[in-house]
Every structure is written in C-alpha cells, then in structure tokens.
C-alpha cells in the first residue's frame, strides 16, 4: 500500500569528487501542481535537466526548490589569464571611439568585456567534468529521496487528522438522518396549524392539508443528499489508501460542500439546519487539511 504524503519537507545531501565538494538542499511547500525551481553551479549544463527529471519521478505536487552549492578546493582553483589578442582588438576599437570624443576605456572596463579573461580549468576535459556532473546528480537524487521521506512523515501526521474529521462528518450525517426523518411530520403540523388559523371553516380542509403537506415534504426530502454524503465519506477513506490523491480529495471536498449546502437549503427544521451548518464547518476544516496532501 502506498504511503500518504504531505507537500512540505526538506532533504539534504553532500558529495565530493576530483577536488569538487558540494551540498544539495531540496525544499518543498504546498502547490496545486508540481513546480521545480533549480539553482546550480556554472559549467554543469545538464544538471538542471537531470534534477527536474528526478523530482518529477518522485513527486506529483508541490513547489520544489533545488539548490546545488558547489566549490573547488583552493589548490584546484582555476588559473585566470588575459587573452591578449581579444584585448588588443577591444583596445583598438576603444581608441577609435575616443578620437571621436568618447570616454577613454578603463582597465577594469576592458577586463570585464567578454572573452578578455579566460579560465584555465583544472577539470577541463569533457569526461572529467561529466563524471563530476553525474556525481552531483546522484547527490540531487539522494536529497530528493530525503525530501520524499520528510513529506511522508508529514503525511503520516495528516492521516489521523483527516480520518478524525471524516468520522465527525459521518456522525453528523447520521444525526441529520434522524432529524430529517422528523421533517415530514413537522412540515405537516406547521402547515395544518397555519391553514387552521387562516381558514378554519374551509371545506375539505383536512384533505387539502394532507396534499399540501405531502408536496412540501417532497421538496424538503434530503435523502438523496444524505446518500451522496455517505458515498463521499466512503470515497475519502478509499482515497487515503490510494495516494497520491490530493487532487481527487480537493475535488471531493467541493462535492461534500455542495451536498451540505443543498441539505441546509432544504431544511425545514431548526435542528436540521443547525446540523447542516455544523457539517459545513467540519467539511471546511477537512478541506484545509486536504490541501496539504500530495
């Protein structure tokens, strides 16, 4: 059986290879869909693609932030050098512009131009860099695995809370069934009393009362709403055993509230209306918890 998962969590992993050391941190918060944001070191162009693919393979919802903080040992730091040919071309062009009245170039301005400063990387061959990138990707996967475990811990805490609210809803439905059964007689008595006040001597009064009371009772019949609420409770419990179910539970909360609203609108007694309002309050509390489920 799959494990219920939340959407908030944290995971971390460290790694090292060929003079490089790095730390990967993976964080996530609630989100309607899966959104992955990545920040990594320069020069490892495939790492973002690998990281996002790894996240998509493990997670289905939530806003996920992945960060790879990498550095090289001081002895392996790259050597910087000036490309004199490129600098000469920039300088010649700058001097021509200066003769026409432009501001003469500064040393720091020239050194900041693209291609003037070059880095003689210690890890400069494609095979060595690819090996480091693969090792970083493995650390990303380890951080995501830790994040998933963290989210599953949240899911383990959410489950009993959701089950408790679901049980409270079921109890309120049973109460509503009892109160709804008394609605027909309450409607008949209310209508009979009103008719007796308005037209006590009208011919065929009793027959009219029976017919009108039956029509009003039909309009106030909430058996279908109660049956659907029972079905929704069963669906909620089934979904808890079939994660990831966050989206389906979100939709189910809308259906719960739709039936509760109809129940209140059809209510003909104060007691049933009060139960319907309590039902809506508990459904809203359940909806808030469901929004944390992956």
C-alpha positions as CSV (number, residue, x, y, z in Angstrom):
1,X,0.0,0.0,0.0
2,X,1.3,3.4,-0.9
3,X,2.1,5.9,1.8
4,X,0.2,9.1,2.2
5,X,2.5,12.1,1.6
6,X,2.3,15.8,2.5
7,X,3.8,18.5,0.4
8,X,6.1,20.3,3.0
9,X,9.6,18.9,3.6
10,X,13.3,19.2,3.5
11,X,16.2,17.0,2.3
12,X,20.0,17.4,2.1
13,X,22.9,15.5,0.6
14,X,26.7,16.2,0.4
15,X,29.2,15.0,-2.2
16,X,32.8,15.3,-3.4
17,X,34.8,14.3,-6.4
18,X,38.1,15.4,-8.2
19,X,38.6,18.4,-6.0
20,X,35.0,19.5,-6.0
21,X,32.7,19.5,-2.9
22,X,29.0,20.3,-2.9
23,X,25.9,20.4,-0.9
24,X,22.4,19.8,-2.3
25,X,19.3,21.1,-0.5
26,X,15.8,20.2,-1.5
27,X,12.8,22.0,-0.1
28,X,9.1,21.9,-0.9
29,X,5.8,23.6,0.1
30,X,2.2,23.3,-0.9
31,X,1.4,23.7,-4.6
32,X,-1.5,23.0,-6.8
33,X,0.8,21.3,-9.3
34,X,4.4,20.2,-9.4
35,X,6.7,23.2,-9.9
36,X,10.5,22.7,-9.7
37,X,13.0,25.6,-9.4
38,X,16.7,24.8,-9.7
39,X,19.9,26.7,-8.9
40,X,23.2,25.2,-9.6
41,X,26.9,25.8,-10.4
42,X,28.0,27.2,-13.7
43,X,29.5,24.9,-16.2
44,X,27.3,21.9,-15.5
45,X,24.7,22.4,-18.1
46,X,22.8,19.1,-17.9
47,X,22.4,19.2,-14.1
48,X,19.2,21.2,-14.2
49,X,17.5,18.8,-16.6
50,X,18.6,15.8,-14.6
51,X,17.5,17.4,-11.3
52,X,14.0,18.2,-12.7
53,X,13.6,14.8,-14.2
54,X,14.5,13.2,-10.8
55,X,12.0,15.4,-9.0
56,X,9.2,14.6,-11.5
57,X,9.9,10.8,-11.0
58,X,9.4,11.1,-7.2
59,X,6.8,13.9,-6.6
60,X,3.5,14.8,-8.1
61,X,2.6,18.1,-6.4
62,X,4.2,21.0,-4.6
63,X,6.6,23.9,-5.1
64,X,10.1,22.3,-5.0
65,X,13.3,24.3,-4.7
66,X,16.5,22.5,-5.5
67,X,19.9,24.2,-4.8
68,X,23.4,22.8,-5.5
69,X,26.1,24.8,-3.8
70,X,29.5,23.6,-5.2
71,X,33.1,24.8,-4.8
72,X,36.6,23.6,-5.7
73,X,39.5,23.1,-3.3
74,X,41.9,26.1,-3.3
75,X,44.7,24.1,-4.8
76,X,42.3,23.2,-7.7
77,X,41.1,26.7,-8.3
78,X,41.2,27.7,-12.0
79,X,44.0,29.9,-13.3
80,X,42.9,33.2,-14.9
81,X,44.7,34.7,-17.9
82,X,44.2,37.6,-20.3
83,X,43.5,36.8,-23.9
84,X,45.9,39.5,-25.4
85,X,44.6,39.2,-28.9
86,X,41.0,39.8,-27.9
87,X,42.1,42.7,-25.6
88,X,44.0,44.3,-28.4
89,X,41.0,44.3,-30.7
90,X,38.8,45.9,-28.0
91,X,41.5,48.4,-27.2
92,X,41.9,49.4,-30.9
93,X,38.2,49.9,-31.2
94,X,38.0,51.9,-28.0
95,X,40.8,54.2,-29.1
96,X,39.0,54.9,-32.4
97,X,35.9,55.9,-30.4
98,X,38.0,58.0,-28.1
99,X,39.4,60.0,-31.0
100,X,35.8,60.8,-31.9
101,X,35.1,62.2,-28.4
102,X,34.1,59.1,-26.4
103,X,35.5,58.5,-22.9
104,X,38.8,56.6,-23.0
105,X,38.5,53.0,-21.8
106,X,39.5,52.0,-18.2
107,X,41.4,48.9,-17.3
108,X,38.6,47.3,-15.3
109,X,36.1,48.1,-18.1
110,X,38.3,46.3,-20.6
111,X,38.9,43.3,-18.4
112,X,35.2,42.9,-17.9
113,X,34.5,42.5,-21.6
114,X,33.5,39.1,-22.9
115,X,36.5,36.9,-23.9
116,X,39.2,39.1,-22.3
117,X,39.6,37.0,-19.2
118,X,39.9,33.2,-19.7
119,X,39.9,30.4,-17.1
120,X,42.3,27.6,-17.4
121,X,40.1,24.9,-15.7
122,X,41.9,22.1,-13.9
123,X,38.8,19.9,-14.7
124,X,38.7,21.0,-18.4
125,X,38.2,17.8,-20.3
126,X,34.6,16.7,-21.0
127,X,35.0,13.3,-19.5
128,X,36.2,14.5,-16.1
129,X,33.5,17.3,-15.9
130,X,30.8,14.8,-16.9
131,X,31.9,12.5,-14.1
132,X,31.6,15.3,-11.6
133,X,28.1,16.2,-13.0
134,X,26.9,12.6,-12.7
135,X,28.1,12.6,-9.1
136,X,26.3,15.8,-8.4
137,X,23.1,14.4,-10.0
138,X,23.4,11.4,-7.6
139,X,23.5,13.8,-4.7
140,X,20.4,15.6,-6.0
141,X,18.6,12.3,-6.1
142,X,19.7,11.5,-2.6
143,X,18.4,14.9,-1.4
144,X,15.1,14.3,-3.2
145,X,14.8,10.9,-1.5
146,X,15.3,12.6,1.8
147,X,12.7,15.2,0.9
148,X,10.2,12.5,0.0
149,X,10.8,10.8,3.4
150,X,10.2,14.1,5.1
151,X,7.0,14.6,3.2
152,X,5.8,11.1,4.0
153,X,6.4,11.9,7.7
154,X,4.0,14.9,7.3
155,X,1.5,12.6,5.5
156,X,1.7,10.2,8.5
157,X,0.7,13.1,10.8
158,X,-2.0,14.2,8.4
159,X,-3.8,10.9,8.1
160,X,-5.2,10.6,11.6
161,X,-6.4,14.2,11.5
162,X,-8.2,13.6,8.2
163,X,-9.7,10.4,9.4
164,X,-11.0,12.1,12.5
165,X,-12.7,14.9,10.5
166,X,-14.1,12.2,8.2
167,X,-15.5,10.4,11.2
168,X,-17.1,13.6,12.6
169,X,-18.7,14.2,9.2
170,X,-20.2,10.6,9.3
171,X,-21.6,11.2,12.8
172,X,-23.2,14.5,11.6
173,X,-24.7,12.7,8.6
174,X,-26.3,10.1,11.0
175,X,-27.7,13.0,13.1
176,X,-29.1,14.7,10.0
177,X,-30.8,11.4,9.0
178,X,-32.6,11.2,12.4
179,X,-33.6,14.9,12.1
180,X,-34.7,14.6,8.5
181,X,-37.0,11.7,9.4
182,X,-38.9,14.0,11.7
183,X,-39.2,16.7,9.0
184,X,-42.3,15.3,7.3
185,X,-44.4,15.4,10.5
186,X,-43.0,18.8,11.4
187,X,-44.0,20.2,7.9
188,X,-47.5,18.7,8.2
189,X,-48.1,20.1,11.6
190,X,-46.8,23.5,10.7
191,X,-49.0,23.7,7.5
192,X,-52.1,22.4,9.3
193,X,-51.7,25.0,12.1
194,X,-51.3,27.7,9.5
195,X,-54.3,26.6,7.5
196,X,-56.4,26.3,10.6
197,X,-55.5,29.9,11.5
198,X,-56.3,31.3,8.0
199,X,-59.4,29.3,7.0
200,X,-60.7,27.2,9.9
201,X,-64.1,26.6,8.2
202,X,-62.9,25.9,4.7
203,X,-64.5,22.8,3.1
204,X,-62.1,19.8,2.6
205,X,-59.5,21.4,4.9
206,X,-58.1,18.1,6.1
207,X,-57.7,16.7,2.6
208,X,-56.0,20.0,1.5
209,X,-53.7,19.8,4.4
210,X,-52.6,16.3,3.6
211,X,-52.0,17.1,-0.1
212,X,-50.1,20.3,0.5
213,X,-48.1,18.9,3.4
214,X,-47.1,16.0,1.1
215,X,-45.9,18.4,-1.6
216,X,-43.9,20.4,0.9
217,X,-42.4,17.3,2.4
218,X,-41.3,16.1,-1.0
219,X,-39.5,19.4,-1.6
220,X,-37.8,19.1,1.8
221,X,-36.7,15.5,1.2
222,X,-32.9,15.3,1.8
223,X,-32.4,11.5,1.4
224,X,-30.5,11.9,-1.9
225,X,-28.1,14.4,-0.3
226,X,-27.6,12.2,2.7
227,X,-26.9,9.1,0.5
228,X,-24.4,11.1,-1.5
229,X,-22.7,12.4,1.6
230,X,-22.3,8.7,2.8
231,X,-20.8,7.9,-0.6
232,X,-18.3,10.8,-0.3
233,X,-17.2,9.6,3.2
234,X,-16.5,6.1,1.7
235,X,-14.6,7.7,-1.2
236,X,-12.5,9.8,1.1
237,X,-11.4,6.7,3.1
238,X,-10.6,4.8,-0.1
239,X,-8.5,7.7,-1.5
240,X,-6.4,7.8,1.7
241,X,-5.2,4.3,0.7
242,X,-4.6,5.2,-2.9
243,X,-2.1,8.1,-2.8
244,X,-1.2,10.4,-4.4
245,X,-4.8,11.5,-4.0
246,X,-4.5,15.2,-3.2
247,X,-6.2,16.5,-6.3
248,X,-9.1,14.0,-6.0
249,X,-9.6,14.8,-2.4
250,X,-9.7,18.5,-3.3
251,X,-12.5,17.8,-5.8
252,X,-14.3,15.6,-3.2
253,X,-14.3,18.5,-0.7
254,X,-16.2,20.6,-3.3
255,X,-18.8,17.8,-3.6
256,X,-19.1,17.4,0.2
257,X,-19.8,21.2,0.4
258,X,-22.3,21.1,-2.4
259,X,-24.4,18.4,-0.7
260,X,-24.2,20.2,2.7
261,X,-25.4,23.5,1.1
262,X,-28.3,21.7,-0.5
263,X,-29.1,20.0,2.8
264,X,-29.3,23.4,4.5
265,X,-31.4,24.9,1.8
266,X,-34.0,22.1,2.0
267,X,-34.1,22.0,5.8
268,X,-37.5,22.7,7.3
269,X,-36.5,22.5,10.9
270,X,-34.1,24.4,13.1
271,X,-32.4,21.2,14.3
272,X,-31.6,20.0,10.8
273,X,-30.4,23.5,9.8
274,X,-28.0,23.5,12.8
275,X,-26.7,20.1,11.9
276,X,-26.2,21.2,8.3
277,X,-24.2,24.3,9.5
278,X,-22.0,22.1,11.8
279,X,-21.5,19.8,8.8
280,X,-20.3,22.6,6.6
281,X,-17.9,23.8,9.3
282,X,-16.3,20.4,9.7
283,X,-16.1,20.0,5.9
284,X,-14.2,23.3,5.7
285,X,-11.8,22.1,8.4
286,X,-11.3,18.9,6.5
287,X,-10.7,20.9,3.3
288,X,-7.9,22.9,5.0
289,X,-6.1,19.6,5.9
290,X,-6.6,18.0,2.5
291,X,-4.8,21.0,0.9
292,X,-1.6,19.7,2.5
293,X,-1.9,16.3,0.8
294,X,0.2,15.4,-2.2
